[in-house]
Amino acid sequence: MRIIIAGSSGLIGTELVESLRSDGLEVIRLVRRKAVAPTEVSWDPSNQQLDVAALGKVDAIINLAGAGVGDHRWSNSYKKTILSSRVDTTSLLARIAAEIKPEVFISASAIGWYGDTADRKVDETAPVGAGFLADVVSQWEAAADPARAAGIRVVHPRTGLVSSPKGGAWGKLLPLFKLGLGGKLGSGKQYWSFISMRDEVAALKYLLTNTSLSGPVNLTAPQPATNAQVTKAMAKAFNRPALAHVPAFALKLVLGEFSQEVLGSSRVIPQVLLDADFVFQDPNIESAMENLAGNKV
């Protein structure tokens, strides 16, 4: 299988490329600079430029590109970057997919689709929620319509918070916990729908080969945890106290509008994967944090 991957240098993309290549699959990375290896192809999604001839035979396209939502404060300018970095890449790849007809187009999405769900459980059948990220995800998924219209199997992995020491939410939390400065954020009652990196990669590979799956698929652990439960599990796994508490007003001062995502609650269930008999290695926060701490294989 020959797979084209956009966003291959990101947190998830880096791990996925390594895993696919270890399985003996051919991976071609799309890069925004000049290609310097046979396994790279240059592209410019901002200007909708990609040389189709350079791609060769393509069995699958995986799009993981997009600016980090927590990398900067949400100024009006950065909001535009968050949206355009997703819609521009997806639009271009969907158009290319419609032309070259790969077997599958896996186009990344996020649980931001659901908005703030409080303590209410939601699965893939739930309608789009309210808020900036919900609006972004709605446009992001719609950008793949050209591939859908061409009859290609299109899958939208709606990924939750990925537990990894290399970036994302846990990339910011781990240094604090290791210093004994960890603690709950806000009330601690808000749900965090997380997934371990090894389950994230395994699920993406599952979507690649399971031809019965299409449309939105939640990539989250079956047992979402509250922020307080996350804090407790991290304290135990890393053998550190977690006595600190960051009040909501402080988060709002430091993070601005993005604090809504930290303080908001998202209780998302991966019903499609469960129905498809996907087996999670880390179904709960305790397992995910023990794995993150290196206390289990």
C-alpha positions as CSV (number, residue, x, y, z in Angstrom):
1,M,0.0,0.0,0.0
2,R,1.3,3.5,-0.9
3,I,0.1,6.2,1.4
4,I,0.3,9.9,1.1
5,I,0.4,11.8,4.4
6,A,-0.1,15.5,5.0
7,G,0.8,16.8,8.5
8,S,3.4,14.1,8.8
9,S,5.7,16.1,11.0
10,G,3.1,16.9,13.6
11,L,2.6,15.2,17.0
12,I,0.4,12.4,15.6
13,G,1.8,12.3,12.1
14,T,5.3,11.6,13.3
15,E,4.2,8.6,15.2
16,L,1.9,7.3,12.5
17,V,4.6,7.5,9.8
18,E,7.0,5.6,11.9
19,S,4.4,2.9,12.7
20,L,3.3,2.5,9.0
21,R,6.9,2.2,7.8
22,S,7.7,-0.4,10.4
23,D,4.8,-2.4,9.0
24,G,6.5,-2.3,5.6
25,L,4.1,0.2,4.0
26,E,5.3,2.9,1.6
27,V,4.7,6.4,3.0
28,I,5.1,9.6,1.0
29,R,5.2,12.8,3.1
30,L,3.8,16.0,1.7
31,V,6.2,18.9,2.7
32,R,6.0,22.6,2.3
33,R,9.6,23.0,1.4
34,K,11.6,21.6,-1.5
35,A,11.4,17.8,-1.5
36,V,14.9,16.4,-0.7
37,A,14.1,12.6,-0.7
38,P,12.2,10.1,-2.9
39,T,9.7,9.7,0.0
40,E,8.7,13.4,-0.1
41,V,6.6,15.5,-2.4
42,S,6.4,19.3,-2.2
43,W,3.0,21.1,-1.9
44,D,1.6,24.6,-1.2
45,P,-1.9,24.2,0.2
46,S,-2.3,28.0,0.8
47,N,-2.1,28.4,-3.0
48,Q,-3.8,25.1,-3.8
49,Q,-0.7,23.7,-5.5
50,L,0.3,20.1,-5.6
51,D,1.8,18.2,-8.6
52,V,-0.5,15.2,-9.2
53,A,2.1,13.5,-11.4
54,A,4.7,13.6,-8.6
55,L,2.4,11.5,-6.4
56,G,2.4,8.4,-8.6
57,K,0.1,5.5,-7.7
58,V,-1.8,6.3,-4.5
59,D,-3.8,3.8,-2.4
60,A,-4.6,6.1,0.5
61,I,-4.4,9.7,1.5
62,I,-4.2,10.7,5.2
63,N,-4.6,14.4,6.0
64,L,-3.5,15.4,9.5
65,A,-2.5,19.0,8.7
66,G,-3.6,22.0,10.8
67,A,-2.2,24.7,13.1
68,G,-2.3,23.8,16.8
69,V,-5.4,25.2,18.6
70,G,-3.5,25.6,21.8
71,D,-0.2,27.0,20.5
72,H,-1.2,30.7,20.7
73,R,-3.8,32.9,22.1
74,W,-6.9,33.1,20.0
75,S,-6.5,36.5,18.3
76,N,-8.7,37.1,15.3
77,S,-5.6,36.5,13.1
78,Y,-4.8,33.2,14.7
79,K,-8.4,32.1,14.5
80,K,-8.2,32.6,10.8
81,T,-5.0,30.5,10.7
82,I,-6.6,27.7,12.6
83,L,-9.5,27.6,10.1
84,S,-7.5,28.1,6.9
85,S,-4.8,25.6,7.8
86,R,-7.5,23.0,7.9
87,V,-9.9,24.0,5.2
88,D,-7.2,24.8,2.6
89,T,-5.3,21.5,3.0
90,T,-8.5,19.4,3.0
91,S,-10.0,21.2,0.0
92,L,-6.8,20.6,-2.0
93,L,-6.5,17.0,-1.0
94,A,-10.2,16.3,-1.6
95,R,-9.9,17.7,-5.1
96,I,-6.8,15.6,-5.8
97,A,-8.5,12.5,-4.3
98,A,-11.4,13.0,-6.6
99,E,-9.0,13.0,-9.5
100,I,-6.7,10.1,-8.7
101,K,-9.3,7.9,-6.9
102,P,-7.4,6.4,-3.9
103,E,-9.2,3.7,-2.0
104,V,-9.7,5.9,1.1
105,F,-9.3,9.5,2.2
106,I,-8.8,9.8,5.9
107,S,-9.3,13.5,6.7
108,A,-8.6,14.5,10.3
109,S,-11.3,16.1,12.4
110,A,-11.8,16.7,16.1
111,I,-14.2,16.3,19.0
112,G,-14.6,20.1,18.9
113,W,-17.6,19.2,16.6
114,Y,-19.7,18.5,19.7
115,G,-19.0,21.8,21.6
116,D,-19.5,21.8,25.4
117,T,-21.5,18.7,26.3
118,A,-21.3,19.1,30.1
119,D,-21.8,15.6,31.6
120,R,-24.0,14.4,28.7
121,K,-22.5,11.5,26.7
122,V,-22.4,12.0,22.9
123,D,-21.4,9.8,20.0
124,E,-21.0,10.1,16.3
125,T,-24.8,10.6,15.8
126,A,-24.8,13.9,17.8
127,P,-25.4,17.1,15.9
128,V,-22.7,19.8,15.6
129,G,-22.4,21.9,18.8
130,A,-21.8,25.6,19.3
131,G,-18.7,27.7,19.5
132,F,-15.6,28.6,17.5
133,L,-14.1,25.1,17.3
134,A,-17.5,23.5,16.4
135,D,-17.7,26.0,13.5
136,V,-14.2,25.2,12.4
137,V,-14.7,21.4,12.5
138,S,-18.0,21.7,10.5
139,Q,-16.2,23.6,7.7
140,W,-13.2,21.3,8.0
141,E,-15.2,18.1,7.4
142,A,-17.3,19.8,4.6
143,A,-14.1,20.6,2.7
144,A,-13.8,16.9,2.0
145,D,-17.0,16.8,0.0
146,P,-15.4,16.6,-3.4
147,A,-13.8,13.3,-2.5
148,R,-17.1,12.0,-1.1
149,A,-18.9,13.1,-4.3
150,A,-16.4,11.1,-6.3
151,G,-17.4,7.9,-4.5
152,I,-14.3,7.6,-2.4
153,R,-14.5,6.2,1.1
154,V,-14.0,9.3,3.3
155,V,-13.3,8.9,7.1
156,H,-13.2,11.8,9.6
157,P,-11.3,10.7,12.8
158,R,-12.6,13.1,15.4
159,T,-9.6,13.0,17.7
160,G,-9.8,13.9,21.4
161,L,-6.9,15.0,23.7
162,V,-3.9,12.8,22.8
163,S,-1.8,11.8,25.8
164,S,1.8,12.2,24.7
165,P,4.9,13.7,26.4
166,K,5.9,15.3,23.2
167,G,3.1,17.9,22.8
168,G,-0.6,18.7,23.1
169,A,-2.2,19.0,26.5
170,W,0.0,16.6,28.3
171,G,3.1,18.1,26.8
172,K,2.2,21.2,28.8
173,L,1.0,19.4,31.9
174,L,3.8,16.9,32.4
175,P,6.6,19.4,33.3
176,L,4.4,20.8,36.0
177,F,3.5,17.4,37.5
178,K,7.2,16.3,37.5
179,L,7.9,19.4,39.6
180,G,5.1,18.6,42.0
181,L,3.0,21.6,40.7
182,G,0.2,19.6,39.1
183,G,-3.4,20.1,40.1
184,K,-7.0,20.4,38.8
185,L,-8.0,23.1,36.4
186,G,-11.0,25.1,37.3
187,S,-13.7,23.1,39.0
188,G,-12.1,19.8,37.9
189,K,-15.6,18.5,37.1
190,Q,-15.3,19.1,33.3
191,Y,-14.9,15.9,31.2
192,W,-11.7,15.4,29.1
193,S,-12.2,13.0,26.2
194,F,-8.7,11.6,25.8
195,I,-6.9,8.9,23.9
196,S,-3.4,7.5,24.3
197,M,-1.0,7.9,21.5
198,R,-0.7,4.2,20.9
199,D,-4.5,3.9,20.6
200,E,-4.6,6.9,18.3
201,V,-2.1,5.4,15.9
202,A,-3.7,2.0,16.1
203,A,-7.1,3.5,15.4
204,L,-5.9,5.4,12.4
205,K,-4.4,2.2,11.0
206,Y,-7.7,0.4,11.7
207,L,-9.6,3.1,9.7
208,L,-7.1,2.7,6.9
209,T,-7.9,-1.0,6.4
210,N,-11.5,-1.5,7.6
211,T,-13.4,-0.8,4.5
212,S,-16.8,-0.8,6.3
213,L,-16.0,2.4,8.2
214,S,-16.7,5.9,6.8
215,G,-17.9,9.3,7.9
216,P,-17.2,10.5,11.5
217,V,-15.4,8.2,13.9
218,N,-14.6,9.3,17.4
219,L,-11.0,8.6,18.4
220,T,-11.3,8.8,22.2
221,A,-11.0,6.3,25.0
222,P,-14.3,4.5,25.9
223,Q,-14.2,6.0,29.4
224,P,-13.8,9.8,29.4
225,A,-12.5,11.2,32.6
226,T,-13.1,14.4,34.6
227,N,-10.1,16.8,34.9
228,A,-10.0,15.9,38.6
229,Q,-9.8,12.2,37.7
230,V,-7.0,13.0,35.2
231,T,-5.1,14.9,37.9
232,K,-5.5,12.0,40.4
233,A,-4.3,9.4,37.8
234,M,-1.3,11.5,36.8
235,A,-0.3,12.0,40.4
236,K,-0.4,8.3,41.0
237,A,1.4,7.3,37.8
238,F,4.2,9.8,38.2
239,N,4.3,9.5,42.0
240,R,4.0,13.2,42.5
241,P,1.7,15.3,44.6
242,A,-1.2,17.2,42.9
243,L,-2.2,19.8,45.4
244,A,-2.1,22.8,43.2
245,H,-5.4,24.3,41.8
246,V,-5.6,26.8,39.0
247,P,-8.9,28.7,39.3
248,A,-11.0,29.5,36.3
249,F,-10.4,33.2,36.4
250,A,-6.6,32.7,36.2
251,L,-6.9,30.4,33.2
252,K,-9.1,33.0,31.5
253,L,-6.5,35.7,32.1
254,V,-3.6,33.5,30.8
255,L,-5.3,31.7,28.0
256,G,-7.9,34.1,26.8
257,E,-10.7,32.6,24.7
258,F,-8.9,29.2,24.5
259,S,-9.6,28.8,28.2
260,Q,-13.2,27.9,27.2
261,E,-11.8,24.6,25.8
262,V,-9.8,23.9,28.9
263,L,-12.7,24.6,31.2
264,G,-15.4,23.2,28.9
265,S,-16.7,19.7,29.2
266,S,-16.6,17.1,26.4
267,R,-17.9,13.6,27.2
268,V,-17.4,11.8,23.9
269,I,-17.9,8.0,23.3
270,P,-16.2,6.2,20.4
271,Q,-19.3,4.2,19.5
272,V,-18.3,3.5,15.9
273,L,-15.0,1.9,17.0
274,L,-16.7,0.0,19.8
275,D,-19.3,-1.4,17.4
276,A,-16.5,-2.3,15.0
277,D,-14.8,-4.3,17.7
278,F,-11.7,-2.1,17.9
279,V,-9.7,-3.1,21.0
280,F,-8.3,-0.2,23.1
281,Q,-5.1,-0.8,24.9
282,D,-5.8,2.2,27.2
283,P,-9.6,2.3,27.8
284,N,-9.4,4.4,30.9
285,I,-7.3,7.3,32.3
286,E,-5.4,5.1,34.8
287,S,-4.1,2.9,32.0
288,A,-3.3,5.8,29.7
289,M,-1.3,7.6,32.5
290,E,0.6,4.5,33.5
291,N,1.6,4.0,29.9
292,L,2.6,7.7,29.6
293,A,4.7,7.4,32.7
294,G,6.4,4.3,31.3
295,N,5.1,2.0,34.1
296,K,3.6,-0.4,31.6
297,V,4.2,-1.7,28.1
